Amino acid sequence: MIQLTNLSKEFDSLTAVSDLSLEIPRGEIYGLIGPNGAGKTTTIRMACGLLTPTRGTVCVSGINVLKEPERAQQHIGYLSDFFSVYENLKVWEYLDYFAHAYKMTEINIRDRITEVISQTGLEVKRGAAIRGLSRGMKQRLGIARAIIHQPSILLLDEPASGLDPKARFDLRQLLRSLSDQGTTILVSSHILTELEGFCTSIGIMEKGRLLRSGRVEEISASGSERFIHIEWIGEYAATVKSVLAQHNKVVKSQVGSTEGMLEFIGDDEGLATLLSALVRAGVRMLSFKEKKQSVEDIYLKISHHEVM
């Protein structure tokens, strides 16, 4: 649904995006993560046709964005990091304006406005003037405008900016729902927790380059080490340390009075053997659980922490 091929963008001596190639299939929620200045916004602006690449091509739904921009726009919903609204309009008037701009069928516009207002939690603000909305409410309105024409592709640049925790939760639920309906979503953020738990794939960008890209579970499992959290009852810290020190698959460990964390490089059979060894040593085990890597863990592991 989204295909970026050898995409580069240069501003004088600065290369904002360098030779980026990326394919995002239908229904994916793809999180583009990285520090400010990594090239995320430039990439999204090229994907929706607002910036012309120095080199490379952009296709959405099989349409070349540069060659057929108007046709491509019918498939794209876009929300920039910073956007303006027409403050003299009411909420429903603003959405009505953009519904007509997207040439939606007149008979469907009223019902679609009601549906989108409900989806984005703007029911109580339907007839309110935009100039009186809070920043968070304006952000919801921007999202409503981006999806008013039911695009098959949604490009969101820092969409959770200005939203309170409840609104961020609602946003994640909305994006999951749209994904289930077949919408392909590209969302950027430098706040990693915003993308936790709902992105199906991620890309890590730094200094205009894509360092790693793939499904979350594949990237999480790409390392050889596994992180195991253990807990026990009683004064067995010394015994636990001794057992871990004797096991050749334990490469690092931190042991407290009743819990510990260890890095393990073996398979499930090796983990079972380690657990058995702890029990045979008399340790009264309470918990023995693998800690899956979060998006933040993955980023910190892969990133060089460089900015342009």
N, C-alpha and C positions, 0 to 999 in steps of 0.2 A: 504493500500500500504506500509506503514511503521508501524511496530509493535515492540515496545520495551517492554519487560516483565521482571519485577523485576530486572532491570539492575543496577549493582553496579560495581564500579571500585575503587580499593584501591592501593595506592602507599605507601608501608611501613605503617607508622602510619597515613597517610593522606587518608581520604575517599573523592575522587574527585566527585563521583556520588553515590548516596545512594538510592537503591530500587526504581528506576524510572520506571514507567509503562506509556506507551503512545501509542495511535493508531491514525494515520493520514490517512484519507481516500483519495481516488483518486481525484486529481484536487485541493486539498487544498494548500494554501500558509500559512505555519505554522511558526510563528515568535517566536524564542526562545530568550527571553530577560533576562538580568540580568547583574550585575557588572562583571568586570574582576575577574576571579577566581571562578565564580559561578558553573562551570562544563559544560558550553555550548560546548566548543571545544572537551572536552573528550567525551561527549555524541555523537557528530557528528562523531568523529573518530571511535567510537565503531559501530555506525550505518552503516558506510561504510566498516568496516572490518579491519581498520588499527590498532585498539587496541582490545585486547582480554578482554572481561569483566571478572571481578573476579567472578561474579555471574550473572545469567540472560541470556536471549536469545534476538537475533535480527533477524527479518524477514523482507525482502523487496519483494514485489510482490509474497508473499507466499513462498519465498526461505529463508532457514536458512543461514545467512551470514557466520557463523562459519563453518558449515558443507559443504557448497557448495560455497566457495568464488568466484571462477572463473565464475560460472554461475550467481551469484548475481551481479558481477561487470558489466555485460552486461546491467543491468537495472539501474545502478547508474552513475550519473555525479557528480563529487566532486571538490570543490574548497576550498583549505585551506586558512587560514588567511595570512600566509606567504608561498609563493611558488616560486620555481626556474623555469627559462625558459632556453632554449638552445640559448644563445645569438648570436651564429654564424649562426644560421638559419634565413631565411626570414620568415615573418608572414605566408605566404601560405605553406611554407615547414614545419613549426612547426605543423600546423593543419593537413597537409597531413601525417606527421609521426604518429600522434595520431589516425587518421582515420584508418590507416593500423594496428596500435596496437590493436584497437578495432575490427579488422577483418571485416571492412566494405567492401561491394561489390565494386570491383575496378571501375566498370562502373558508380557508383553513387558518388564517392568521390569528383571529380572535382566540380560537381554542388552543392554538400553539402558544400564544402569549401566556394564557392561564396555566398551561402545563409547565412551561419553563419557569414561571414565577414560583410555582409550587416546588419544583425540583431544587431551586436555589434558595428557598426559605425567605422569599420576599413578599409573602401574602399580605402582611400588615402594611407594606410599603407600596402596594400596587398604585394607589392614587397620590402618593407623596411626590413633592417636587424633589428632583435629584439634588439640588443645592443644599437641602437639609439632611442628606444622608451622611452617616458616618463613613469613615474610610473603609471599614469592613463591609458595610452594605454596598458601597460603590464597587468593591471588589466582586461581590456576589452578582451585582448587575452586569459587570464586565463579562463574567462567566456566562450569565444568561444570554447576553448578546452574542457571545461566541458560538453558542449551540442553538440559537433560535432557528436556523435553517436546516437543522438536523444533518450536520456535516458528517461525512464518513471518516474524516481525519481531523483531529483536534491538536493544535499546537499551543502549548501553554508555557509562558516564560515566568517563572516564580509566581505561580497562581495563588499560593497561600499567603502572600504578603499582605499584612494588615488584618488577617482573619484571627478571631479568637479561637481557643481550643475546640469549642463545640462546632464552630463553622469549618475548621480544618477537618474534623471528623466527618462532617456532612459532605465536604468536598471529596474526601477519599471514597465515601460511599457512592456519591454521584459518579465519579470516574469509574469505579468498579461496575456500576450498573450500565454505563455507556459502553464499556468494554464488553460486557456480556451480550450486549445488543449488536456487537460487531464493529464498534467505533475503534479506530486505531489512534492511540494517544501518545504524543511526544511531549514530555513535561520536564522542565529544567528546574534545578534548585541547587543552591550552595549550602542549604541547611539539610543535612542528611536525614534527620529524623522525619522530615516532611515526606520523604519518599519511602520510608520504612513500611514494609508489610503490605503494600498494594501494587508496587511495580512488578511486572512479570519479567522484565529484562532491564538491564542497566548498562550505561556506557560511562566510563570515567575519562574526563577530559582534563588536560593540563597543557598550557602554553600552545593552544590551538591544535593539539594532537589527541587522538583517541587512543588512550593507553590500553584499555581493555573493554570488550563489549561481549555481552551474551546474557543468557538467562541467569537469574539470580542464583538458583540452586547449582548451576554448572560452575559459576565463578566461585561460589562458596566452597565447592568440593575440589577446586583445582589445586589446592595446596596439599602437601603430603601429611602435615601435622593435623591432629585433632585435639580439641580442648575439652578436657573432662573435669567436671566439678564433682567432688566427693564430700560426704558428710558422715560423721559417726557419733556415737554416744559413748561417753566415758573418756578416760585419760589414756588415749592410744596414739598421741601424736608421734612419739618416738618410734613406736612399732610401724606406723604408716610410713614414716620417713625411711625406715630400714627396708621395708618391702619395696617401696618405689625405687630406692637406690640399687636394688638387686635386679630390677627388671630392665632389660636392655632396650625396650621400646619406649621407655619414658625418657624424654630428652631434657625436660625441665619440669620443676615442680615447686610450688609454694605451699607449705603446710602450716596451718594455724593450730589452735587448741582443739577444735572440733570440726574443722573443714579444711579443704585444700583444693588447689587447681593445678592441673598438670597438662603438659603437652605430650601427646602420644603419636607415634608414627606407624602403628600397626593396624591390622584389620579388626573386624568384629570378634574373630576367634581369639586374637591377642588380648582384646579388652576383657573377654570372658575369663581368660586365664589369669589376668591381673586381679580381677574381682575375686576369683576363687582363692588366690594367694592371700589377699587381705583377710578374707573370712577364715581361712585355715590358720592364720597368725593370731586369731582370736579377736580381731577388730569387729566391734558391733556396728556394722554398716547401717546407715540410715538412708543414704542416697548415693547413687553412682550414675551420673547423667552427662551426656555429651552436650556441650554448649555450642549451638549453631552460630555461625558468624553472621553478624548483622551487616547491613549496607555500610554502616560506619566502619566496622571492622575491616571489611573488604577494601574500602577506600583508603584507610590508613595503611593497609598492608601494601597496596599497589602504588599509591601516589608517591611522587618525589617531593611533594609540597612546594612546588615552584609556581610562580606567577610571572606574567609578562610585564 
